[in-house]
Amino acid sequence: MQTKPFSFFPTVFLCCAGAMLLAACSTTQAPVARYDFGVTSGATAKLACTLPPINLVEITTTSALDSDLMLYRLNYANDQQTQAYAAHRWSMPPTQLLSQRIKAQLADQGVTLLDPGMVLPNAVQLRLELNDFGQYFSDSAHSTAQVKVRASLLRGHALIAQTNLLQQTPTNAPDAPAGAQAMRVASDALISDLTVWLCKQTQP
């Protein structure tokens, strides 16, 4: 009976050990948690004016925010470096989250939202540029969610008004879930500011 050379057994052992190690790594990898803004409560504050029909153009942003990454910055360590949570993501890019939220809240307030390309004589076009959407740490135990938008209002091709809107909300814990919750609060506050601004610009 022929036997295998002695060198065969270490080779088999190493292959099996490597396979088991890879299997262990794949089974212990933490799943990615995804966050959105949830559904609107329908309890949005009543508008102080009657807004004309609005065409909300697709929100634009920088390349850094054009993904599902949940970004944060450690201001106390290096305020020039943006980092991303490894096991936490948005369910979609922030521009889409914000667009959905704005449309839902305006609809709850009775505002007519036009489909892309639809034109009405008294309609206005709202263009938004998302400039900031992240969590900022002042130290290892305290952070703030910040959202910043540049809004432009047009009628036809004529610019009616333009403004920058900024909202900041402290988190109740220095982690991603608390950051996601605070970002929703900050976004809702910014949308409230946006509707107040729209009212001022569209009234006679």
N, C-alpha and C positions, 0 to 999 in steps of 0.2 A: 504494500500500500504506500503510495507516494504521499509525502507530506509537503506542506507549503514551507518555503524558506522562513526563517525566524523573522526576517525584516518585514514580512507581510503583516504581522500582527500589530506592530506600532502604527503602521499606515492605516489599517482598519480602525484602530482605536482613535487616532487623530481625526479621521473623517467623521466617525460617529459623534465624537465630542464636539466637533465644529457644528454638526447638524443640530445637536441638542442645544447648543449655545444660541444659534440663530433662532431656533424655535422659541426658546425662553425669551429672547429679546422681543420677538414679534408679539408674544402673548402679554408681555408686561408693559407695552407701550400705552401710555395714557390716551384715551379717546379725546378728540377735539370737541370742546363745548362751543356751541354757536348761539349767538344772541341776536334778537331783533328788538323793535320798540313795542311789541305787543299790539293789541287792538286799542283803538281810541274808545274812551268811556262814553262818548256821546254827551258829556257834560261840559263841553267847551263853552267858554264865556260868550255871551251874545255879542255880535258885532255892534259897534257904535255907529255904523253907517251902512248904507247899501252899496256894495261893491258892484262894478260892472262885470260882465263876463271876462274871465281871465284865461289866457293861454299860457300855461306854465311850460316854458321851454326846458328841455333836458338840462339838468344841473351839470355844470362843468366843474372841474377841479384840477389839482396838480397830480402829477404821476405818482407821488408818494401816497396819495389818498385814494387812488384808483384801484383798490383791491379790498379784500375782506379782512385784512390784517387789523388787529386791535393795537393801536399804537400808544406808546407812553414815552415820557421823557423824565429822566432823573435830574431835575434842575440843581439839586444839591451836590451832584457828582460831576455831571457834564451836561450843561444845558444846550450844547451844540449837537448832541447825538440823539436821534430817535431810535427807539427799540420797539419790538413787537412781542406780544405774549406768544409763547410756543404752543400752548394747548387751548387757546381761546381765540375764536374768530367771530366776526359779524356774519350774519346769515347771507348778506349781500354787501356790495360796496356802500359806503356811507352816503354817497349821492343818491342811491336808490332808496335807502332807508329814509332819508330826509324828504325826498320827493313824495314817497308814499304817505308819510306823516302829514305833510303840508296839504296834499290833495284830500286826505281823509278829514282833516280838521276844517278845511274850507268848505267841503261838502256838508259837514255837520252844521255849519253856520249858514247854509243856504246859498253859498256862492256858486255860480254857474262856471264850470270848468270846461273849456273847449278842447275838442280833439285836435291833434296836430294838423295844421293846414286849414282848419276851419276859420272863417273870417266873418265877423259881425261888425256893423258900423260903429258901435260904441264900445267894442271890446278893447282890452289892453293886453300887452304881452309882458310877462314877468320873467326876467332872466336872473338866475342865481349862480354865483360862483362860490364854491365851498373852499375856503382858504385854511381852515383849521378844524380838526376833529380828533382830539386826543386827550389823554390823561396826563396831568403834570404833577409830579411829586416834589413838594417843597422839602420833605425829609422822608425817612423810611416809613413813617407812620401816617403821613398826611398827603392827600392828593386832591386834585380838582379836575373835573371834566370841563373841557372848553370847546365851544363850537363858534366859528366865525364865518360869516357869509357876506358877500358883496351883492347887493340887490340893485337891479336896473329895471325901470318901468318905462315901457314904450307904447306909443300909439302909432300904428303903422311903422314907419321907419324913424319917427321923431322920438328922441329921448325926452321923457317927461321929468324924471327924477332919478337920483342914484344915491345909495347910502351904504354904510358898513354897519353890520349888526353883530354884536358879540354877547355871548352869555357864558357864565361860569357857574358851576355847581360843585360844592364840596362833596366828596365821597364819604360814606360811613365806614369804609374799611379800605386799606391800601392794597386792593387786589382787582382782578379783572371783572368779577361779577358786580362789585360795587361800582366800578368804573362804568360798566354798561348801563346800570341803573341811573347813575348820575348824568350820563350822556343823554339819556332819554328825557330827563327833567330839564336839562339845559336846552335841548332841542325844542321841547314844547314851549319853554319860555321865549326862545328866539322866534318861534312861529307866532306867538302872541305879539311880540314886538313888531314883527313883519306886518301883521294885519292892522295894527295901529298906524303904522307908517303908510300902508296902502290907503287907509281911510283918509289920511291927511292929503294924500296926493291926488285922489280921484274925486274929491268933493268940489263943487263950484266955488 
